[in-house]
Amino acid sequence: MDDLSNPKEPLVEGLRVIVHVAVRLLAVLMTIVILFGVADVIMVLYQELMTPPFMLLTISDILALFGAFMAVLIAIEILINIIIYLRDDVIHVKIVMATALMAISRKVIIMDFTRISAEYVLAVAAVVIAMSVGYWLVVIRDENNGEINFAAKRKQEKDLT
């Protein structure tokens, strides 16, 4: 019977090569997306500055620019995730969660509270809280070498003070 954890297995080795080629292609495509995103930010900024009132930005213009900037930053974070995956062949939960936290933060920053329902705001708040707690737990686990030990963490914090 084939052992899927055996790196010498020809099928598994072939599949790994295909995945690595696919991930490299994704990295190239994400770089192109980032370049187009930067061009879009420049274009949006130029258009907003050239429309009357000339060289002035309204609050909605600034929020649109923030959204465009944050989209590019999220794309950069995703590219970093891809590059780290290529290096280590492992998905780093902490980095993925940080990217997700950044994405939901972008949503909060550009949110127009005059156009959305209270239920939507509560749902986004629940996602922010869940992602924050999840990220915090991942950070604690990393600090404790894979084990979450709240009592040891508290004792360590008391010893430092």
mmCIF file of the C-alpha atoms, coordinates in Angstrom:
data_MODEL
# 
_entry.id   MODEL 
# 
loop_
_atom_site.group_PDB 
_atom_site.id 
_atom_site.type_symbol 
_atom_site.label_atom_id 
_atom_site.label_alt_id 
_atom_site.label_comp_id 
_atom_site.label_asym_id 
_atom_site.label_entity_id 
_atom_site.label_seq_id 
_atom_site.pdbx_PDB_ins_code 
_atom_site.Cartn_x 
_atom_site.Cartn_y 
_atom_site.Cartn_z 
_atom_site.occupancy 
_atom_site.B_iso_or_equiv 
_atom_site.pdbx_formal_charge 
_atom_site.auth_seq_id 
_atom_site.auth_comp_id 
_atom_site.auth_asym_id 
_atom_site.auth_atom_id 
_atom_site.pdbx_PDB_model_num 
ATOM 1   C CA . MET A 1 1   ? 0.000   0.000  0.000   1.00 0.00 ? 1   MET A CA 1 
ATOM 2   C CA . ASP A 1 2   ? 1.203   3.522  -0.795  1.00 0.00 ? 2   ASP A CA 1 
ATOM 3   C CA . ASP A 1 3   ? 2.421   5.656  2.069   1.00 0.00 ? 3   ASP A CA 1 
ATOM 4   C CA . LEU A 1 4   ? 1.288   9.260  1.474   1.00 0.00 ? 4   LEU A CA 1 
ATOM 5   C CA . SER A 1 5   ? 3.730   10.610 4.056   1.00 0.00 ? 5   SER A CA 1 
ATOM 6   C CA . ASN A 1 6   ? 6.640   8.944  2.243   1.00 0.00 ? 6   ASN A CA 1 
ATOM 7   C CA . PRO A 1 7   ? 8.373   11.632 0.136   1.00 0.00 ? 7   PRO A CA 1 
ATOM 8   C CA . LYS A 1 8   ? 9.861   8.893  -2.106  1.00 0.00 ? 8   LYS A CA 1 
ATOM 9   C CA . GLU A 1 9   ? 6.432   7.851  -3.350  1.00 0.00 ? 9   GLU A CA 1 
ATOM 10  C CA . PRO A 1 10  ? 6.305   8.865  -7.059  1.00 0.00 ? 10  PRO A CA 1 
ATOM 11  C CA . LEU A 1 11  ? 2.645   9.930  -7.049  1.00 0.00 ? 11  LEU A CA 1 
ATOM 12  C CA . VAL A 1 12  ? 3.042   12.080 -3.933  1.00 0.00 ? 12  VAL A CA 1 
ATOM 13  C CA . GLU A 1 13  ? 6.245   13.601 -5.303  1.00 0.00 ? 13  GLU A CA 1 
ATOM 14  C CA . GLY A 1 14  ? 4.500   14.421 -8.601  1.00 0.00 ? 14  GLY A CA 1 
ATOM 15  C CA . LEU A 1 15  ? 1.570   15.993 -6.787  1.00 0.00 ? 15  LEU A CA 1 
ATOM 16  C CA . ARG A 1 16  ? 3.926   18.102 -4.682  1.00 0.00 ? 16  ARG A CA 1 
ATOM 17  C CA . VAL A 1 17  ? 5.657   19.361 -7.837  1.00 0.00 ? 17  VAL A CA 1 
ATOM 18  C CA . ILE A 1 18  ? 2.282   20.314 -9.349  1.00 0.00 ? 18  ILE A CA 1 
ATOM 19  C CA . VAL A 1 19  ? 1.265   22.150 -6.172  1.00 0.00 ? 19  VAL A CA 1 
ATOM 20  C CA . HIS A 1 20  ? 4.589   24.033 -6.026  1.00 0.00 ? 20  HIS A CA 1 
ATOM 21  C CA . VAL A 1 21  ? 4.224   25.100 -9.668  1.00 0.00 ? 21  VAL A CA 1 
ATOM 22  C CA . ALA A 1 22  ? 0.658   26.243 -8.942  1.00 0.00 ? 22  ALA A CA 1 
ATOM 23  C CA . VAL A 1 23  ? 1.789   28.210 -5.869  1.00 0.00 ? 23  VAL A CA 1 
ATOM 24  C CA . ARG A 1 24  ? 4.587   29.871 -7.865  1.00 0.00 ? 24  ARG A CA 1 
ATOM 25  C CA . LEU A 1 25  ? 2.041   30.839 -10.529 1.00 0.00 ? 25  LEU A CA 1 
ATOM 26  C CA . LEU A 1 26  ? -0.197  32.276 -7.805  1.00 0.00 ? 26  LEU A CA 1 
ATOM 27  C CA . ALA A 1 27  ? 2.747   34.334 -6.508  1.00 0.00 ? 27  ALA A CA 1 
ATOM 28  C CA . VAL A 1 28  ? 3.352   35.788 -9.971  1.00 0.00 ? 28  VAL A CA 1 
ATOM 29  C CA . LEU A 1 29  ? -0.349  36.519 -10.444 1.00 0.00 ? 29  LEU A CA 1 
ATOM 30  C CA . MET A 1 30  ? -0.586  38.140 -7.002  1.00 0.00 ? 30  MET A CA 1 
ATOM 31  C CA . THR A 1 31  ? 2.366   40.369 -7.871  1.00 0.00 ? 31  THR A CA 1 
ATOM 32  C CA . ILE A 1 32  ? 0.514   41.474 -11.009 1.00 0.00 ? 32  ILE A CA 1 
ATOM 33  C CA . VAL A 1 33  ? -2.608  42.131 -8.918  1.00 0.00 ? 33  VAL A CA 1 
ATOM 34  C CA . ILE A 1 34  ? -0.534  44.247 -6.498  1.00 0.00 ? 34  ILE A CA 1 
ATOM 35  C CA . LEU A 1 35  ? 0.895   46.313 -9.370  1.00 0.00 ? 35  LEU A CA 1 
ATOM 36  C CA . PHE A 1 36  ? -2.589  46.888 -10.798 1.00 0.00 ? 36  PHE A CA 1 
ATOM 37  C CA . GLY A 1 37  ? -3.814  47.774 -7.306  1.00 0.00 ? 37  GLY A CA 1 
ATOM 38  C CA . VAL A 1 38  ? -1.088  50.405 -6.910  1.00 0.00 ? 38  VAL A CA 1 
ATOM 39  C CA . ALA A 1 39  ? -1.980  51.790 -10.345 1.00 0.00 ? 39  ALA A CA 1 
ATOM 40  C CA . ASP A 1 40  ? -5.632  51.891 -9.275  1.00 0.00 ? 40  ASP A CA 1 
ATOM 41  C CA . VAL A 1 41  ? -4.757  53.796 -6.079  1.00 0.00 ? 41  VAL A CA 1 
ATOM 42  C CA . ILE A 1 42  ? -2.817  56.339 -8.135  1.00 0.00 ? 42  ILE A CA 1 
ATOM 43  C CA . MET A 1 43  ? -5.665  56.661 -10.632 1.00 0.00 ? 43  MET A CA 1 
ATOM 44  C CA . VAL A 1 44  ? -8.339  57.041 -7.934  1.00 0.00 ? 44  VAL A CA 1 
ATOM 45  C CA . LEU A 1 45  ? -6.252  59.665 -6.123  1.00 0.00 ? 45  LEU A CA 1 
ATOM 46  C CA . TYR A 1 46  ? -5.678  61.585 -9.359  1.00 0.00 ? 46  TYR A CA 1 
ATOM 47  C CA . GLN A 1 47  ? -9.367  61.475 -10.305 1.00 0.00 ? 47  GLN A CA 1 
ATOM 48  C CA . GLU A 1 48  ? -10.484 62.582 -6.851  1.00 0.00 ? 48  GLU A CA 1 
ATOM 49  C CA . LEU A 1 49  ? -8.031  65.488 -6.816  1.00 0.00 ? 49  LEU A CA 1 
ATOM 50  C CA . MET A 1 50  ? -9.001  66.651 -10.327 1.00 0.00 ? 50  MET A CA 1 
ATOM 51  C CA . THR A 1 51  ? -12.768 66.692 -9.812  1.00 0.00 ? 51  THR A CA 1 
ATOM 52  C CA . PRO A 1 52  ? -14.347 69.844 -8.387  1.00 0.00 ? 52  PRO A CA 1 
ATOM 53  C CA . PRO A 1 53  ? -13.619 71.089 -5.806  1.00 0.00 ? 53  PRO A CA 1 
ATOM 54  C CA . PHE A 1 54  ? -10.121 70.980 -7.308  1.00 0.00 ? 54  PHE A CA 1 
ATOM 55  C CA . MET A 1 55  ? -7.361  69.457 -5.102  1.00 0.00 ? 55  MET A CA 1 
ATOM 56  C CA . LEU A 1 56  ? -9.745  68.810 -2.188  1.00 0.00 ? 56  LEU A CA 1 
ATOM 57  C CA . LEU A 1 57  ? -10.829 65.473 -0.805  1.00 0.00 ? 57  LEU A CA 1 
ATOM 58  C CA . THR A 1 58  ? -14.132 64.839 0.924   1.00 0.00 ? 58  THR A CA 1 
ATOM 59  C CA . ILE A 1 59  ? -14.554 62.286 3.702   1.00 0.00 ? 59  ILE A CA 1 
ATOM 60  C CA . SER A 1 60  ? -16.078 59.781 1.266   1.00 0.00 ? 60  SER A CA 1 
ATOM 61  C CA . ASP A 1 61  ? -13.113 60.314 -1.090  1.00 0.00 ? 61  ASP A CA 1 
ATOM 62  C CA . ILE A 1 62  ? -10.686 59.648 1.752   1.00 0.00 ? 62  ILE A CA 1 
ATOM 63  C CA . LEU A 1 63  ? -12.596 56.498 2.754   1.00 0.00 ? 63  LEU A CA 1 
ATOM 64  C CA . ALA A 1 64  ? -12.489 55.270 -0.849  1.00 0.00 ? 64  ALA A CA 1 
ATOM 65  C CA . LEU A 1 65  ? -8.732  55.870 -0.900  1.00 0.00 ? 65  LEU A CA 1 
ATOM 66  C CA . PHE A 1 66  ? -8.300  54.069 2.421   1.00 0.00 ? 66  PHE A CA 1 
ATOM 67  C CA . GLY A 1 67  ? -10.191 51.109 0.960   1.00 0.00 ? 67  GLY A CA 1 
ATOM 68  C CA . ALA A 1 68  ? -7.965  51.046 -2.109  1.00 0.00 ? 68  ALA A CA 1 
ATOM 69  C CA . PHE A 1 69  ? -4.806  51.288 0.031   1.00 0.00 ? 69  PHE A CA 1 
ATOM 70  C CA . MET A 1 70  ? -5.979  48.547 2.371   1.00 0.00 ? 70  MET A CA 1 
ATOM 71  C CA . ALA A 1 71  ? -6.864  46.269 -0.563  1.00 0.00 ? 71  ALA A CA 1 
ATOM 72  C CA . VAL A 1 72  ? -3.291  46.581 -1.846  1.00 0.00 ? 72  VAL A CA 1 
ATOM 73  C CA . LEU A 1 73  ? -1.884  45.950 1.633   1.00 0.00 ? 73  LEU A CA 1 
ATOM 74  C CA . ILE A 1 74  ? -4.047  42.831 1.984   1.00 0.00 ? 74  ILE A CA 1 
ATOM 75  C CA . ALA A 1 75  ? -2.815  41.633 -1.417  1.00 0.00 ? 75  ALA A CA 1 
ATOM 76  C CA . ILE A 1 76  ? 0.760   42.142 -0.197  1.00 0.00 ? 76  ILE A CA 1 
ATOM 77  C CA . GLU A 1 77  ? -0.017  40.122 2.940   1.00 0.00 ? 77  GLU A CA 1 
ATOM 78  C CA . ILE A 1 78  ? -1.438  37.327 0.796   1.00 0.00 ? 78  ILE A CA 1 
ATOM 79  C CA . LEU A 1 79  ? 1.712   37.385 -1.351  1.00 0.00 ? 79  LEU A CA 1 
ATOM 80  C CA . ILE A 1 80  ? 3.795   37.084 1.832   1.00 0.00 ? 80  ILE A CA 1 
ATOM 81  C CA . ASN A 1 81  ? 1.659   34.088 2.845   1.00 0.00 ? 81  ASN A CA 1 
ATOM 82  C CA . ILE A 1 82  ? 2.313   32.489 -0.543  1.00 0.00 ? 82  ILE A CA 1 
ATOM 83  C CA . ILE A 1 83  ? 6.065   33.125 -0.325  1.00 0.00 ? 83  ILE A CA 1 
ATOM 84  C CA . ILE A 1 84  ? 6.249   31.679 3.189   1.00 0.00 ? 84  ILE A CA 1 
ATOM 85  C CA . TYR A 1 85  ? 4.304   28.635 2.016   1.00 0.00 ? 85  TYR A CA 1 
ATOM 86  C CA . LEU A 1 86  ? 6.835   28.166 -0.803  1.00 0.00 ? 86  LEU A CA 1 
ATOM 87  C CA . ARG A 1 87  ? 9.726   28.351 1.670   1.00 0.00 ? 87  ARG A CA 1 
ATOM 88  C CA . ASP A 1 88  ? 8.365   26.135 4.440   1.00 0.00 ? 88  ASP A CA 1 
ATOM 89  C CA . ASP A 1 89  ? 5.713   24.016 2.663   1.00 0.00 ? 89  ASP A CA 1 
ATOM 90  C CA . VAL A 1 90  ? 3.515   24.672 5.691   1.00 0.00 ? 90  VAL A CA 1 
ATOM 91  C CA . ILE A 1 91  ? 0.641   27.072 6.253   1.00 0.00 ? 91  ILE A CA 1 
ATOM 92  C CA . HIS A 1 92  ? 1.431   29.398 9.152   1.00 0.00 ? 92  HIS A CA 1 
ATOM 93  C CA . VAL A 1 93  ? -1.828  29.943 10.983  1.00 0.00 ? 93  VAL A CA 1 
ATOM 94  C CA . LYS A 1 94  ? -0.585  33.086 12.736  1.00 0.00 ? 94  LYS A CA 1 
ATOM 95  C CA . ILE A 1 95  ? 0.174   34.860 9.450   1.00 0.00 ? 95  ILE A CA 1 
ATOM 96  C CA . VAL A 1 96  ? -3.052  33.713 7.812   1.00 0.00 ? 96  VAL A CA 1 
ATOM 97  C CA . MET A 1 97  ? -5.070  34.924 10.801  1.00 0.00 ? 97  MET A CA 1 
ATOM 98  C CA . ALA A 1 98  ? -3.225  38.254 10.815  1.00 0.00 ? 98  ALA A CA 1 
ATOM 99  C CA . THR A 1 99  ? -4.129  38.674 7.139   1.00 0.00 ? 99  THR A CA 1 
ATOM 100 C CA . ALA A 1 100 ? -7.767  37.843 7.859   1.00 0.00 ? 100 ALA A CA 1 
ATOM 101 C CA . LEU A 1 101 ? -7.761  40.295 10.762  1.00 0.00 ? 101 LEU A CA 1 
ATOM 102 C CA . MET A 1 102 ? -6.367  42.963 8.452   1.00 0.00 ? 102 MET A CA 1 
ATOM 103 C CA . ALA A 1 103 ? -9.069  42.211 5.871   1.00 0.00 ? 103 ALA A CA 1 
ATOM 104 C CA . ILE A 1 104 ? -11.899 42.521 8.383   1.00 0.00 ? 104 ILE A CA 1 
ATOM 105 C CA . SER A 1 105 ? -10.278 45.667 9.770   1.00 0.00 ? 105 SER A CA 1 
ATOM 106 C CA . ARG A 1 106 ? -10.332 47.105 6.240   1.00 0.00 ? 106 ARG A CA 1 
ATOM 107 C CA . LYS A 1 107 ? -14.050 46.388 6.151   1.00 0.00 ? 107 LYS A CA 1 
ATOM 108 C CA . VAL A 1 108 ? -14.560 48.251 9.424   1.00 0.00 ? 108 VAL A CA 1 
ATOM 109 C CA . ILE A 1 109 ? -12.464 51.234 8.293   1.00 0.00 ? 109 ILE A CA 1 
ATOM 110 C CA . ILE A 1 110 ? -14.387 51.780 5.060   1.00 0.00 ? 110 ILE A CA 1 
ATOM 111 C CA . MET A 1 111 ? -17.796 50.941 6.525   1.00 0.00 ? 111 MET A CA 1 
ATOM 112 C CA . ASP A 1 112 ? -20.462 53.581 5.819   1.00 0.00 ? 112 ASP A CA 1 
ATOM 113 C CA . PHE A 1 113 ? -22.720 53.342 8.845   1.00 0.00 ? 113 PHE A CA 1 
ATOM 114 C CA . THR A 1 114 ? -25.449 55.413 7.178   1.00 0.00 ? 114 THR A CA 1 
ATOM 115 C CA . ARG A 1 115 ? -26.055 52.709 4.545   1.00 0.00 ? 115 ARG A CA 1 
ATOM 116 C CA . ILE A 1 116 ? -25.844 49.447 6.469   1.00 0.00 ? 116 ILE A CA 1 
ATOM 117 C CA . SER A 1 117 ? -28.125 47.725 8.936   1.00 0.00 ? 117 SER A CA 1 
ATOM 118 C CA . ALA A 1 118 ? -27.474 47.214 12.627  1.00 0.00 ? 118 ALA A CA 1 
ATOM 119 C CA . GLU A 1 119 ? -27.473 43.441 12.082  1.00 0.00 ? 119 GLU A CA 1 
ATOM 120 C CA . TYR A 1 120 ? -24.615 43.802 9.575   1.00 0.00 ? 120 TYR A CA 1 
ATOM 121 C CA . VAL A 1 121 ? -22.593 45.885 12.032  1.00 0.00 ? 121 VAL A CA 1 
ATOM 122 C CA . LEU A 1 122 ? -23.175 43.287 14.776  1.00 0.00 ? 122 LEU A CA 1 
ATOM 123 C CA . ALA A 1 123 ? -22.136 40.466 12.425  1.00 0.00 ? 123 ALA A CA 1 
ATOM 124 C CA . VAL A 1 124 ? -18.922 42.277 11.503  1.00 0.00 ? 124 VAL A CA 1 
ATOM 125 C CA . ALA A 1 125 ? -18.277 42.970 15.193  1.00 0.00 ? 125 ALA A CA 1 
ATOM 126 C CA . ALA A 1 126 ? -18.708 39.263 15.952  1.00 0.00 ? 126 ALA A CA 1 
ATOM 127 C CA . VAL A 1 127 ? -16.210 38.376 13.223  1.00 0.00 ? 127 VAL A CA 1 
ATOM 128 C CA . VAL A 1 128 ? -13.711 40.945 14.545  1.00 0.00 ? 128 VAL A CA 1 
ATOM 129 C CA . ILE A 1 129 ? -14.029 39.568 18.078  1.00 0.00 ? 129 ILE A CA 1 
ATOM 130 C CA . ALA A 1 130 ? -13.747 35.957 16.907  1.00 0.00 ? 130 ALA A CA 1 
ATOM 131 C CA . MET A 1 131 ? -10.686 36.690 14.761  1.00 0.00 ? 131 MET A CA 1 
ATOM 132 C CA . SER A 1 132 ? -9.050  38.702 17.541  1.00 0.00 ? 132 SER A CA 1 
ATOM 133 C CA . VAL A 1 133 ? -9.563  35.957 20.122  1.00 0.00 ? 133 VAL A CA 1 
ATOM 134 C CA . GLY A 1 134 ? -8.360  33.353 17.632  1.00 0.00 ? 134 GLY A CA 1 
ATOM 135 C CA . TYR A 1 135 ? -5.261  35.356 16.828  1.00 0.00 ? 135 TYR A CA 1 
ATOM 136 C CA . TRP A 1 136 ? -4.578  35.914 20.520  1.00 0.00 ? 136 TRP A CA 1 
ATOM 137 C CA . LEU A 1 137 ? -4.851  32.171 21.180  1.00 0.00 ? 137 LEU A CA 1 
ATOM 138 C CA . VAL A 1 138 ? -2.479  31.404 18.301  1.00 0.00 ? 138 VAL A CA 1 
ATOM 139 C CA . VAL A 1 139 ? 0.040   33.929 19.645  1.00 0.00 ? 139 VAL A CA 1 
ATOM 140 C CA . ILE A 1 140 ? -0.163  32.427 23.138  1.00 0.00 ? 140 ILE A CA 1 
ATOM 141 C CA . ARG A 1 141 ? 0.304   28.938 21.690  1.00 0.00 ? 141 ARG A CA 1 
ATOM 142 C CA . ASP A 1 142 ? 3.371   30.081 19.749  1.00 0.00 ? 142 ASP A CA 1 
ATOM 143 C CA . GLU A 1 143 ? 4.861   31.681 22.850  1.00 0.00 ? 143 GLU A CA 1 
ATOM 144 C CA . ASN A 1 144 ? 4.350   28.468 24.831  1.00 0.00 ? 144 ASN A CA 1 
ATOM 145 C CA . ASN A 1 145 ? 5.774   26.175 22.129  1.00 0.00 ? 145 ASN A CA 1 
ATOM 146 C CA . GLY A 1 146 ? 2.429   24.763 21.069  1.00 0.00 ? 146 GLY A CA 1 
ATOM 147 C CA . GLU A 1 147 ? 0.775   24.486 24.470  1.00 0.00 ? 147 GLU A CA 1 
ATOM 148 C CA . ILE A 1 148 ? -1.769  26.911 25.822  1.00 0.00 ? 148 ILE A CA 1 
ATOM 149 C CA . ASN A 1 149 ? -1.096  27.229 29.532  1.00 0.00 ? 149 ASN A CA 1 
ATOM 150 C CA . PHE A 1 150 ? -2.937  30.233 30.912  1.00 0.00 ? 150 PHE A CA 1 
ATOM 151 C CA . ALA A 1 151 ? -1.797  29.695 34.510  1.00 0.00 ? 151 ALA A CA 1 
ATOM 152 C CA . ALA A 1 152 ? 1.872   29.625 33.471  1.00 0.00 ? 152 ALA A CA 1 
ATOM 153 C CA . LYS A 1 153 ? 1.297   32.714 31.333  1.00 0.00 ? 153 LYS A CA 1 
ATOM 154 C CA . ARG A 1 154 ? -0.223  34.625 34.252  1.00 0.00 ? 154 ARG A CA 1 
ATOM 155 C CA . LYS A 1 155 ? 2.577   33.540 36.598  1.00 0.00 ? 155 LYS A CA 1 
ATOM 156 C CA . GLN A 1 156 ? 5.156   34.624 34.052  1.00 0.00 ? 156 GLN A CA 1 
ATOM 157 C CA . GLU A 1 157 ? 3.504   38.037 33.732  1.00 0.00 ? 157 GLU A CA 1 
ATOM 158 C CA . LYS A 1 158 ? 3.432   38.439 37.559  1.00 0.00 ? 158 LYS A CA 1 
ATOM 159 C CA . ASP A 1 159 ? 7.115   37.531 37.798  1.00 0.00 ? 159 ASP A CA 1 
ATOM 160 C CA . LEU A 1 160 ? 7.954   40.288 35.314  1.00 0.00 ? 160 LEU A CA 1 
ATOM 161 C CA . THR A 1 161 ? 6.197   42.962 37.386  1.00 0.00 ? 161 THR A CA 1 
# 
